[in-house]
Amino acid sequence: MPIFTVKVKWGKEVYPDVEINTDEPPLVFKAQLFALTGVNPNRQKVMMKGGTLKDDVWGNIQIIEGQNILMMGSKDEDVPIEPTVKPVFVEDMTETQLATVTNMPAGLTNLGNTCYLNATVQCLKIVPELRQALTDFNAASSSTLSNFEPAEKITIAMSDLYRTMESNQTIPPLVLVQVLHQAFPRFADKVEGHYMQQDANECWVELIRMLQQKLPALKNKNNDKSITNYKSTIDQFFGGSFDVEWKCVESDAEEVTKTTESFLQLSCFISQDVKYMHSGLKNRMQEHITKHSPILGKDAVFTKTSKINRLPAYLTIQFVRFFYKEKDKINAKILKDIKFPIEFDAFELCTPELQEKLVPVRSKFKELEDKLAHEGVKPNAKQLAESKLEEKPTAPYWFENDYGSNNSGYYSLQAVLTHKGRSSSSGHYVGWVRQSPTSERWIKCDDDTVTPVTTEDILKLSGGGDWHCAYVLLYGPKLLPLENSSVSS
């Protein structure tokens, strides 16, 4: 592989030991320079012996070891902004202009069938604890990502990307795409020279698994004496666990066995009788599995019953919409309409022990609803938002001895990742995110196009046709106003 180490000069800055791989397009090298300098590739002018570097081909340029390369260009924030000559009124604005003035988040450029990654990045970004962990992450300084292992590369790239997205401008996620392809070559598969579409949930799972290895658990800032039992932010805020019971259907002599399983996602299986997300989750909690029976000395059918004994703050639910179609050799899609709630109650899925622990905070929510009902206010999310709940302090959503858990069983939908099309390897993915944890405002993140939408638009994503279908849902803890709670941290 033709890899060279070169020296890059940009203004007064000099970056030694920057790697160039001439098997990859020049845009990848420009992405490295973007990570080092903050200069967007479309503003870079990279000059060396043989000419000026293009984005797609190396041309007549011959790279040699230790070569000096000159880069010119300014960061976006250093470029003077042309003053507005003519005022534009809100009612005359396009959707894109309206998104800008209403402080919409940054969009992400589609770099060739990378919508699956863009949608995943936008959905995960709504978790403030994950953003905090990525901000706090410290990696050993180096001029090139090649010195790090895959998990660290992806964590650094995610951290840098989220920091850059704070500018609220459209960003090309060049470095993250590059390191994702290096870590998981299947995401770099091409057809006729173009990147293939990929499964967004597979991307979600792999990114979470990489972050799980590198992001340490967060400390509770409200309680300096708190001790965490988790090694990772991901386990702490996204991880739950089941109590599992195995009972043999074919023999009463077979002893009932009990085990514990951890999870980072719940699966909603879609069958003919499932019309609601809650039903699909309950079906997953009790299933029949064939495995070896020591008493019978053969394979037998067991009933596997699972109950949640630890609820994470952020609950990820995957709708199992794709199945492999042998005849067409594709992951075909189940288009069925499956209703999902904006507010979800996981109480019924929990063990009796956990249910008992959830009762105190649940009673506080009931008190709030009763108070609003007594005052003649309909106790729904919209009324709470209109009373500027997001501006009020809220009670801890976690158990005192388990920072990162959910102490009520109540969840509020924070993000939806949708798919539009007929198979996981084609079509288009979009992220739909809540503007803030208790806001009624939602944002559609369709690659570089970011527009405001309503709660009614979100509820239309339940499926049933060729429109966007919910594929991955991310629920966060339902927050209780502190003035209505005597619960302390």
ZIKATA-V693307 format. One record per backbone hydrogen bond with DSSP energy under -0.5 kcal/mol. NH is the residue of the N-H (numbers start at 0). CO is the residue of the C=O. If there is no record, write none. Layout:
nh->NH co->CO
nh->NH co->CO
//
This chain:
nh->2 co->0
nh->3 co->19
nh->5 co->3
nh->5 co->17
nh->6 co->66
nh->7 co->14
nh->8 co->68
nh->9 co->7
nh->9 co->12
nh->12 co->9
nh->14 co->7
nh->15 co->13
nh->17 co->5
nh->19 co->3
nh->21 co->1
nh->21 co->19
nh->23 co->20
nh->26 co->54
nh->27 co->24
nh->28 co->24
nh->29 co->25
nh->30 co->26
nh->31 co->27
nh->32 co->28
nh->33 co->29
nh->34 co->30
nh->35 co->31
nh->36 co->32
nh->37 co->33
nh->39 co->37
nh->42 co->39
nh->43 co->39
nh->43 co->40
nh->44 co->71
nh->46 co->44
nh->46 co->69
nh->47 co->50
nh->50 co->47
nh->52 co->45
nh->53 co->56
nh->60 co->57
nh->61 co->48
nh->62 co->60
nh->65 co->4
nh->66 co->63
nh->68 co->6
nh->69 co->46
nh->70 co->8
nh->71 co->44
nh->75 co->37
nh->77 co->74
nh->78 co->74
nh->78 co->75
nh->86 co->84
nh->91 co->88
nh->92 co->88
nh->92 co->89
nh->97 co->93
nh->98 co->94
nh->99 co->95
nh->100 co->96
nh->101 co->97
nh->102 co->99
nh->103 co->98
nh->105 co->164
nh->107 co->446
nh->108 co->170
nh->110 co->108
nh->116 co->113
nh->117 co->113
nh->118 co->114
nh->119 co->115
nh->120 co->116
nh->121 co->117
nh->122 co->118
nh->123 co->119
nh->124 co->120
nh->125 co->122
nh->126 co->123
nh->127 co->125
nh->130 co->126
nh->131 co->127
nh->132 co->128
nh->133 co->129
nh->134 co->130
nh->135 co->131
nh->136 co->132
nh->138 co->136
nh->146 co->143
nh->147 co->144
nh->152 co->148
nh->153 co->149
nh->154 co->150
nh->155 co->151
nh->156 co->152
nh->157 co->153
nh->158 co->154
nh->159 co->155
nh->160 co->156
nh->161 co->157
nh->162 co->158
nh->163 co->159
nh->164 co->160
nh->165 co->161
nh->165 co->162
nh->166 co->163
nh->167 co->164
nh->170 co->106
nh->172 co->170
nh->173 co->171
nh->176 co->172
nh->177 co->173
nh->178 co->174
nh->179 co->175
nh->180 co->176
nh->181 co->177
nh->182 co->178
nh->183 co->179
nh->186 co->183
nh->187 co->184
nh->188 co->185
nh->190 co->193
nh->193 co->190
nh->195 co->188
nh->196 co->424
nh->199 co->197
nh->202 co->198
nh->203 co->199
nh->204 co->200
nh->205 co->201
nh->206 co->202
nh->207 co->203
nh->208 co->204
nh->209 co->205
nh->210 co->206
nh->211 co->207
nh->212 co->208
nh->212 co->209
nh->213 co->209
nh->213 co->210
nh->214 co->210
nh->215 co->213
nh->216 co->230
nh->220 co->218
nh->222 co->219
nh->225 co->222
nh->232 co->214
nh->235 co->231
nh->236 co->232
nh->237 co->233
nh->238 co->233
nh->238 co->234
nh->239 co->262
nh->240 co->309
nh->241 co->260
nh->242 co->306
nh->243 co->241
nh->243 co->258
nh->244 co->304
nh->245 co->256
nh->246 co->244
nh->246 co->302
nh->248 co->300
nh->249 co->300
nh->253 co->250
nh->256 co->245
nh->258 co->243
nh->260 co->241
nh->262 co->239
nh->265 co->315
nh->267 co->317
nh->268 co->266
nh->268 co->279
nh->269 co->319
nh->270 co->268
nh->273 co->270
nh->274 co->272
nh->276 co->338
nh->279 co->275
nh->280 co->276
nh->281 co->277
nh->282 co->278
nh->283 co->279
nh->284 co->280
nh->285 co->281
nh->285 co->282
nh->286 co->303
nh->288 co->286
nh->288 co->301
nh->290 co->288
nh->290 co->299
nh->292 co->297
nh->293 co->291
nh->296 co->292
nh->297 co->292
nh->299 co->290
nh->301 co->288
nh->302 co->246
nh->303 co->286
nh->303 co->301
nh->304 co->244
nh->304 co->302
nh->305 co->284
nh->305 co->303
nh->306 co->242
nh->307 co->348
nh->308 co->240
nh->309 co->240
nh->311 co->309
nh->312 co->403
nh->313 co->236
nh->314 co->312
nh->314 co->474
nh->315 co->313
nh->316 co->472
nh->317 co->265
nh->318 co->316
nh->318 co->470
nh->319 co->267
nh->319 co->317
nh->320 co->318
nh->322 co->331
nh->324 co->329
nh->325 co->323
nh->328 co->324
nh->329 co->324
nh->331 co->322
nh->331 co->329
nh->332 co->421
nh->333 co->320
nh->334 co->332
nh->337 co->335
nh->337 co->461
nh->338 co->274
nh->338 co->336
nh->343 co->410
nh->345 co->343
nh->345 co->408
nh->348 co->345
nh->349 co->346
nh->350 co->307
nh->354 co->350
nh->355 co->351
nh->356 co->352
nh->357 co->353
nh->358 co->354
nh->361 co->357
nh->362 co->358
nh->363 co->359
nh->364 co->360
nh->365 co->361
nh->366 co->362
nh->367 co->363
nh->368 co->364
nh->369 co->365
nh->370 co->366
nh->371 co->367
nh->372 co->368
nh->373 co->369
nh->374 co->370
nh->375 co->372
nh->376 co->371
nh->377 co->375
nh->379 co->377
nh->383 co->379
nh->384 co->380
nh->385 co->381
nh->386 co->382
nh->387 co->384
nh->388 co->383
nh->390 co->387
nh->391 co->388
nh->394 co->479
nh->398 co->401
nh->401 co->398
nh->404 co->401
nh->405 co->310
nh->406 co->396
nh->410 co->343
nh->411 co->475
nh->412 co->341
nh->413 co->473
nh->414 co->473
nh->415 co->431
nh->416 co->471
nh->417 co->415
nh->417 co->429
nh->418 co->468
nh->419 co->427
nh->420 co->418
nh->423 co->330
nh->425 co->422
nh->427 co->419
nh->429 co->417
nh->430 co->444
nh->431 co->415
nh->432 co->442
nh->433 co->413
nh->434 co->440
nh->438 co->435
nh->441 co->452
nh->442 co->432
nh->443 co->450
nh->444 co->430
nh->444 co->442
nh->445 co->443
nh->445 co->448
nh->446 co->444
nh->448 co->445
nh->449 co->447
nh->450 co->443
nh->450 co->448
nh->452 co->441
nh->457 co->453
nh->458 co->454
nh->459 co->455
nh->460 co->457
nh->461 co->458
nh->462 co->459
nh->463 co->334
nh->468 co->418
nh->469 co->460
nh->470 co->416
nh->471 co->416
nh->472 co->316
nh->473 co->414
nh->474 co->314
nh->474 co->472
nh->475 co->411
nh->477 co->409
nh->481 co->392
nh->483 co->480
nh->484 co->481
//
